[in-house]
Amino acid sequence: MNVRKRMHPMMIVVSLLKAIKSFFFLIIYFFVFGWGDSSLWVQMIQVVFIVGFILLMIHLFLKWLRTLYEVQENGIAVQEGVFQKKERYIAFERVQNVQKNKPFYLNIFGLVALRFETGAEGDGADLVFSALKNEEAERIEQVLDTARMSGFIRQKNHLADEYEGDEYAEERSIHFASTSKDILKASFLSFSYFAIIPVIFAFVSNAKDLINIEKYEKGFFEFLLGSWQATILISIGLLVIMGIVGVLITFVKYGNSIISSDNQRIYLRSGMFSERHFSIRKNQVQAVKVHQSLLKRMLGLASVELVTAGGIDEEMEGGNTLYPFLPARKATEIIAELLPDFEIRDESVMKHLPRKSLVARLLRIPWLFIACFIVMMIFYRMYWYLSFVLLIFSAIERYLDFKYSRFLINNDFIQLQTGGIYTHLTVISRTRMIEMDVRRSIVKERFGLSTLKATTRGKPVNVEELSDIPDDWAREAYNWYSERRPVFIVK
């Protein structure tokens, strides 16, 4: 017999932490730096914060008390509302993705945050359990899986897969598990070692209030500049500390990362003390993105993002991203294993933009440079020439964007690559695309160029744009998408 239950009382703490996060800097300003300030307006704001905090605690307690859920055979019924009772029902057939997050403040109590994505728009579209016991979360997921195996779930669109009970009994296949070598690479590329710099500045700033550092500064710098051995030793020591901090931060964030899958879902796990779990329905993947910074391109690494119809909780930032420091070749192999229906061709076989695209980009008005130049001439006239650094950087970025932009139609897939310093390769299936848009301005018309936009489902809607492509490429893409309507329309 199903009974209505409440979430764990830690739901109150989780909601309180989110509220504190929203007003963190104001709280620090008025209750840390402003504590003891006799100004009337400061004291009034402090009183408002204290009263608001008390009312918030009462509201959160009543919200926890009046929020009940009941797990049924093929869905979950939820009752909530402090002053006005609301009831809603989430059918398991609507659940597309499952997110499971274990931040350290929940993990130490054996709790987990669970989120069911439905892919619908608006507040309340997804079902969120802020704090559940691990056993309860597993029970809910087991009921969800049982519903699938029993035949209760059927996709209602023409892309639906026919579910068979024995498919769900199949064990997961592990495609990637992070190693110590991967963590070391990630710690170098994530630049997390720079996190120690603000800590050092904060330490020095606070130390000035306790001791008179200024009288030691001159002697310290004279000693440092007068002894190259001391300079080298201190520099090495600082680099070692930064390296250790970087490895620790990366280990906590990306340690024990695992990419696995079964016939129907992709499972992503990462984190040590704060674990993040994300499961994605394969037939809900709308597009695949491969991201590479300039440094990652040089080292042959890449980050793969799966674009899904559901949204990502703010606590699960990067939840639908595979391990962000995968070897580029390995990333392509993993995509082929996870999503056999997606075909990704090598960058070398994609079409390059013609030279007239570069000319059109370089002739584009540099509005940011003009604005910067005007500001420098008004306020910092003696440094006016520095604004031209921005112009040079803009020209280099446009050239790199031209150099790395690519286009390819491969059977039922289109590949678009954009970006210079950061490149983004997107692979979209024609069946997943909801709109193809071709535009060209008066200037582009003179060069025979167009801008192509491909739209897929997502929260928010995912739009990929490739600018300054030849008209015949745009015509090819539009006719490819329209299939039975081979008519080229330019907006």
VOSEVO-905574 format. One record per residue (C-alpha): residue number from 1; residue in three letters; x, y, z. Coordinates in steps of 0.5 Angstrom, whole numbers, plus 500, padded with zeros to 3 digits. Layout:
BEGIN
R    n  res   px   py   pz
R  NUM  ALA    X    Y    Z
...
REM end
This chain:
BEGIN
R    n  res   px   py   pz
R    1  MET  500  500  500
R    2  ASN  503  507  498
R    3  VAL  503  512  503
R    4  ARG  505  520  503
R    5  LYS  511  522  506
R    6  ARG  515  528  507
R    7  MET  522  529  505
R    8  HIS  528  529  510
R    9  PRO  528  535  514
R   10  MET  535  537  511
R   11  MET  530  540  506
R   12  ILE  530  546  510
R   13  VAL  537  547  510
R   14  VAL  538  546  503
R   15  SER  533  551  501
R   16  LEU  536  556  507
R   17  LEU  543  555  504
R   18  LYS  540  557  497
R   19  ALA  537  563  500
R   20  ILE  544  565  503
R   21  LYS  548  564  497
R   22  SER  543  569  493
R   23  PHE  545  574  498
R   24  PHE  552  572  500
R   25  PHE  555  579  499
R   26  LEU  550  583  502
R   27  ILE  550  579  508
R   28  ILE  558  579  508
R   29  TYR  558  587  507
R   30  PHE  553  588  513
R   31  PHE  554  583  518
R   32  VAL  562  582  517
R   33  PHE  565  589  515
R   34  GLY  559  593  517
R   35  TRP  558  590  524
R   36  GLY  558  595  530
R   37  ASP  557  601  525
R   38  SER  553  606  528
R   39  SER  550  609  522
R   40  LEU  542  608  522
R   41  TRP  541  606  515
R   42  VAL  546  600  516
R   43  GLN  542  598  523
R   44  MET  536  598  519
R   45  ILE  538  594  514
R   46  GLN  541  589  519
R   47  VAL  534  589  523
R   48  VAL  530  588  516
R   49  PHE  535  582  514
R   50  ILE  534  579  521
R   51  VAL  527  579  521
R   52  GLY  527  576  514
R   53  PHE  531  571  516
R   54  ILE  526  569  522
R   55  LEU  520  569  517
R   56  LEU  524  565  512
R   57  MET  525  560  517
R   58  ILE  518  559  519
R   59  HIS  516  559  511
R   60  LEU  521  554  510
R   61  PHE  519  549  516
R   62  LEU  511  550  514
R   63  LYS  513  548  507
R   64  TRP  517  542  509
R   65  LEU  511  540  513
R   66  ARG  506  541  508
R   67  THR  510  538  502
R   68  LEU  508  531  501
R   69  TYR  509  526  496
R   70  GLU  507  519  494
R   71  VAL  510  514  490
R   72  GLN  505  510  485
R   73  GLU  506  505  480
R   74  ASN  507  509  474
R   75  GLY  508  516  477
R   76  ILE  509  520  483
R   77  ALA  503  525  486
R   78  VAL  506  531  490
R   79  GLN  502  536  495
R   80  GLU  505  542  497
R   81  GLY  504  549  498
R   82  VAL  504  553  505
R   83  PHE  498  558  504
R   84  GLN  495  555  498
R   85  LYS  495  547  497
R   86  LYS  497  545  490
R   87  GLU  497  538  488
R   88  ARG  500  535  482
R   89  TYR  502  528  478
R   90  ILE  508  527  475
R   91  ALA  507  521  470
R   92  PHE  514  516  469
R   93  GLU  513  516  462
R   94  ARG  514  524  462
R   95  VAL  521  523  465
R   96  GLN  526  524  461
R   97  ASN  533  525  465
R   98  VAL  534  523  472
R   99  GLN  539  528  476
R  100  LYS  542  526  483
R  101  ASN  547  530  487
R  102  LYS  550  529  493
R  103  PRO  554  535  496
R  104  PHE  558  534  502
R  105  TYR  553  537  506
R  106  LEU  548  532  504
R  107  ASN  553  526  503
R  108  ILE  555  526  510
R  109  PHE  548  525  513
R  110  GLY  547  519  507
R  111  LEU  542  524  503
R  112  VAL  541  525  496
R  113  ALA  538  531  492
R  114  LEU  534  527  486
R  115  ARG  531  531  480
R  116  PHE  526  528  475
R  117  GLU  526  532  468
R  118  THR  520  532  464
R  119  GLY  522  537  458
R  120  ALA  516  541  459
R  121  GLU  517  549  460
R  122  GLY  515  553  466
R  123  ASP  516  553  474
R  124  GLY  514  546  477
R  125  ALA  515  542  470
R  126  ASP  521  538  473
R  127  LEU  520  534  480
R  128  VAL  525  536  485
R  129  PHE  527  532  492
R  130  SER  531  537  495
R  131  ALA  533  532  501
R  132  LEU  532  524  501
R  133  LYS  535  518  504
R  134  ASN  540  514  499
R  135  GLU  535  508  501
R  136  GLU  529  512  499
R  137  ALA  532  515  493
R  138  GLU  534  508  490
R  139  ARG  527  506  492
R  140  ILE  524  511  487
R  141  GLU  529  510  482
R  142  GLN  527  502  482
R  143  VAL  520  504  482
R  144  LEU  521  508  476
R  145  ASP  525  502  472
R  146  THR  520  497  474
R  147  ALA  515  501  471
R  148  ARG  519  501  464
R  149  MET  520  494  465
R  150  SER  513  493  466
R  151  GLY  511  496  459
R  152  PHE  508  503  463
R  153  ILE  512  507  459
R  154  ARG  512  509  451
R  155  GLN  514  515  448
R  156  LYS  509  518  445
R  157  ASN  512  521  439
R  158  HIS  515  518  432
R  159  LEU  522  517  435
R  160  ALA  519  512  441
R  161  ASP  523  506  442
R  162  GLU  519  500  444
R  163  TYR  522  498  451
R  164  GLU  523  490  452
R  165  GLY  523  488  459
R  166  ASP  530  484  458
R  167  GLU  533  490  456
R  168  TYR  533  493  462
R  169  ALA  536  487  466
R  170  GLU  542  488  462
R  171  GLU  548  491  466
R  172  ARG  551  497  464
R  173  SER  558  498  460
R  174  ILE  563  502  463
R  175  HIS  566  507  457
R  176  PHE  571  511  461
R  177  ALA  573  511  468
R  178  SER  578  517  470
R  179  THR  585  515  473
R  180  SER  591  519  476
R  181  LYS  594  521  470
R  182  ASP  587  524  468
R  183  ILE  586  528  474
R  184  LEU  593  531  473
R  185  LYS  592  533  466
R  186  ALA  585  536  468
R  187  SER  588  540  474
R  188  PHE  593  543  469
R  189  LEU  588  545  464
R  190  SER  582  547  469
R  191  PHE  587  552  472
R  192  SER  584  551  479
R  193  TYR  591  552  482
R  194  PHE  590  560  481
R  195  ALA  585  559  486
R  196  ILE  590  560  492
R  197  ILE  592  567  489
R  198  PRO  586  570  492
R  199  VAL  587  566  499
R  200  ILE  594  569  499
R  201  PHE  591  576  498
R  202  ALA  586  575  503
R  203  PHE  591  572  508
R  204  VAL  596  578  507
R  205  SER  590  583  508
R  206  ASN  587  580  514
R  207  ALA  594  579  517
R  208  LYS  595  587  516
R  209  ASP  590  588  522
R  210  LEU  594  584  527
R  211  ILE  601  585  525
R  212  ASN  605  591  522
R  213  ILE  607  588  516
R  214  GLU  609  594  512
R  215  LYS  616  595  516
R  216  TYR  618  588  514
R  217  GLU  616  589  507
R  218  LYS  622  593  505
R  219  GLY  627  588  508
R  220  PHE  623  582  505
R  221  PHE  623  585  498
R  222  GLU  631  587  499
R  223  PHE  632  580  501
R  224  LEU  628  577  495
R  225  LEU  632  581  490
R  226  GLY  639  581  493
R  227  SER  639  573  493
R  228  TRP  637  569  487
R  229  GLN  637  563  490
R  230  ALA  632  565  495
R  231  THR  628  568  489
R  232  ILE  628  561  486
R  233  LEU  626  557  492
R  234  ILE  620  561  494
R  235  SER  618  561  487
R  236  ILE  619  553  487
R  237  GLY  615  553  493
R  238  LEU  609  557  491
R  239  LEU  609  553  484
R  240  VAL  609  547  488
R  241  ILE  603  549  493
R  242  MET  599  552  487
R  243  GLY  600  545  484
R  244  ILE  598  541  490
R  245  VAL  592  546  491
R  246  GLY  590  545  483
R  247  VAL  590  537  484
R  248  LEU  586  537  490
R  249  ILE  581  541  487
R  250  THR  580  537  481
R  251  PHE  581  531  485
R  252  VAL  575  533  489
R  253  LYS  571  535  483
R  254  TYR  573  530  477
R  255  GLY  575  524  481
R  256  ASN  572  518  480
R  257  SER  569  520  474
R  258  ILE  565  514  470
R  259  ILE  561  514  464
R  260  SER  557  508  463
R  261  SER  551  506  459
R  262  ASP  546  501  458
R  263  ASN  541  500  452
R  264  GLN  537  506  454
R  265  ARG  540  511  458
R  266  ILE  547  514  459
R  267  TYR  550  515  466
R  268  LEU  555  520  468
R  269  ARG  558  520  475
R  270  SER  563  525  478
R  271  GLY  566  528  484
R  272  MET  569  525  491
R  273  PHE  566  528  497
R  274  SER  560  532  493
R  275  GLU  558  527  488
R  276  ARG  554  528  482
R  277  HIS  550  523  478
R  278  PHE  546  524  471
R  279  SER  542  519  467
R  280  ILE  540  521  460
R  281  ARG  535  517  456
R  282  LYS  539  516  449
R  283  ASN  533  518  445
R  284  GLN  532  524  448
R  285  VAL  539  527  446
R  286  GLN  538  532  441
R  287  ALA  545  534  439
R  288  VAL  552  533  441
R  289  LYS  557  538  442
R  290  VAL  565  538  442
R  291  HIS  568  543  445
R  292  GLN  576  545  445
R  293  SER  580  551  447
R  294  LEU  586  553  444
R  295  LEU  590  549  449
R  296  LYS  586  543  449
R  297  ARG  587  543  441
R  298  MET  594  543  442
R  299  LEU  594  538  447
R  300  GLY  589  533  443
R  301  LEU  583  534  449
R  302  ALA  576  535  448
R  303  SER  570  536  452
R  304  VAL  563  533  450
R  305  GLU  556  536  451
R  306  LEU  550  532  450
R  307  VAL  544  537  448
R  308  THR  538  534  451
R  309  ALA  530  536  452
R  310  GLY  531  537  459
R  311  GLY  534  543  463
R  312  ILE  540  542  468
R  313  ASP  539  544  475
R  314  GLU  544  550  477
R  315  GLU  547  545  482
R  316  MET  548  540  477
R  317  GLU  552  545  472
R  318  GLY  556  541  467
R  319  GLY  551  535  469
R  320  ASN  550  533  461
R  321  THR  558  534  460
R  322  LEU  562  528  459
R  323  TYR  569  528  463
R  324  PRO  571  535  460
R  325  PHE  578  533  459
R  326  LEU  578  527  454
R  327  PRO  583  525  449
R  328  ALA  580  528  442
R  329  ARG  580  521  439
R  330  LYS  577  517  445
R  331  ALA  572  522  445
R  332  THR  569  520  438
R  333  GLU  570  513  440
R  334  ILE  566  514  446
R  335  ILE  560  518  443
R  336  ALA  560  512  437
R  337  GLU  559  507  443
R  338  LEU  554  511  447
R  339  LEU  550  514  441
R  340  PRO  551  509  435
R  341  ASP  545  513  431
R  342  PHE  550  519  431
R  343  GLU  555  519  426
R  344  ILE  561  524  427
R  345  ARG  566  525  421
R  346  ASP  573  527  422
R  347  GLU  574  535  422
R  348  SER  579  534  416
R  349  VAL  573  532  411
R  350  MET  569  538  413
R  351  LYS  568  544  408
R  352  HIS  573  550  410
R  353  LEU  570  557  409
R  354  PRO  572  561  402
R  355  ARG  577  567  402
R  356  LYS  571  571  401
R  357  SER  568  569  408
R  358  LEU  574  572  411
R  359  VAL  574  579  407
R  360  ALA  567  579  409
R  361  ARG  569  578  417
R  362  LEU  574  583  417
R  363  LEU  570  588  413
R  364  ARG  565  588  419
R  365  ILE  565  594  423
R  366  PRO  568  593  430
R  367  TRP  563  596  434
R  368  LEU  567  594  441
R  369  PHE  573  598  439
R  370  ILE  570  604  437
R  371  ALA  566  604  443
R  372  CYS  573  603  447
R  373  PHE  576  608  443
R  374  ILE  571  614  445
R  375  VAL  572  612  452
R  376  MET  579  612  452
R  377  MET  579  619  448
R  378  ILE  574  622  453
R  379  PHE  577  619  460
R  380  TYR  584  616  458
R  381  ARG  587  620  452
R  382  MET  594  619  454
R  383  TYR  593  612  453
R  384  TRP  588  612  447
R  385  TYR  593  608  443
R  386  LEU  592  602  448
R  387  SER  585  601  445
R  388  PHE  588  599  438
R  389  VAL  590  592  442
R  390  LEU  583  591  442
R  391  LEU  582  592  435
R  392  ILE  588  587  433
R  393  PHE  585  582  438
R  394  SER  579  582  434
R  395  ALA  582  581  428
R  396  ILE  586  575  430
R  397  GLU  579  572  433
R  398  ARG  576  573  427
R  399  TYR  581  570  423
R  400  LEU  582  564  427
R  401  ASP  574  563  427
R  402  PHE  574  563  420
R  403  LYS  580  558  420
R  404  TYR  577  553  424
R  405  SER  569  554  422
R  406  ARG  567  548  418
R  407  PHE  561  545  415
R  408  LEU  559  538  413
R  409  ILE  552  534  411
R  410  ASN  553  527  412
R  411  ASN  547  523  410
R  412  ASP  542  524  416
R  413  PHE  547  529  420
R  414  ILE  549  536  419
R  415  GLN  556  538  422
R  416  LEU  557  545  424
R  417  GLN  564  548  427
R  418  THR  565  555  430
R  419  GLY  569  559  434
R  420  GLY  577  561  434
R  421  ILE  580  561  441
R  422  TYR  574  556  443
R  423  THR  572  552  438
R  424  HIS  565  548  438
R  425  LEU  563  542  433
R  426  THR  556  541  433
R  427  VAL  553  534  430
R  428  ILE  545  535  429
R  429  SER  541  529  427
R  430  ARG  535  532  422
R  431  THR  530  528  425
R  432  ARG  532  532  432
R  433  MET  532  539  429
R  434  ILE  526  543  429
R  435  GLU  528  549  425
R  436  MET  533  551  420
R  437  ASP  533  558  418
R  438  VAL  537  562  413
R  439  ARG  539  569  413
R  440  ARG  543  574  409
R  441  SER  544  582  410
R  442  ILE  545  586  404
R  443  VAL  552  586  405
R  444  LYS  553  579  405
R  445  GLU  548  578  399
R  446  ARG  554  582  395
R  447  PHE  559  577  397
R  448  GLY  554  571  396
R  449  LEU  554  569  403
R  450  SER  549  567  408
R  451  THR  548  565  416
R  452  LEU  545  558  417
R  453  LYS  542  557  424
R  454  ALA  540  550  426
R  455  THR  535  549  432
R  456  THR  534  543  437
R  457  ARG  530  542  443
R  458  GLY  533  544  450
R  459  LYS  532  548  456
R  460  PRO  533  554  453
R  461  VAL  532  552  446
R  462  ASN  539  550  443
R  463  VAL  541  554  437
R  464  GLU  547  553  433
R  465  GLU  549  559  428
R  466  LEU  555  558  422
R  467  SER  556  565  419
R  468  ASP  559  567  412
R  469  ILE  558  561  409
R  470  PRO  557  561  401
R  471  ASP  550  561  398
R  472  ASP  550  554  395
R  473  TRP  552  551  402
R  474  ALA  546  554  405
R  475  ARG  541  552  399
R  476  GLU  544  545  400
R  477  ALA  543  545  408
R  478  TYR  536  548  407
R  479  ASN  534  543  402
R  480  TRP  537  537  406
R  481  TYR  532  539  412
R  482  SER  526  540  408
R  483  GLU  527  534  404
R  484  ARG  520  534  400
R  485  ARG  520  541  399
R  486  PRO  527  543  395
R  487  VAL  525  550  395
R  488  PHE  531  555  397
R  489  ILE  528  561  401
R  490  VAL  532  567  404
R  491  LYS  530  571  409
REM end
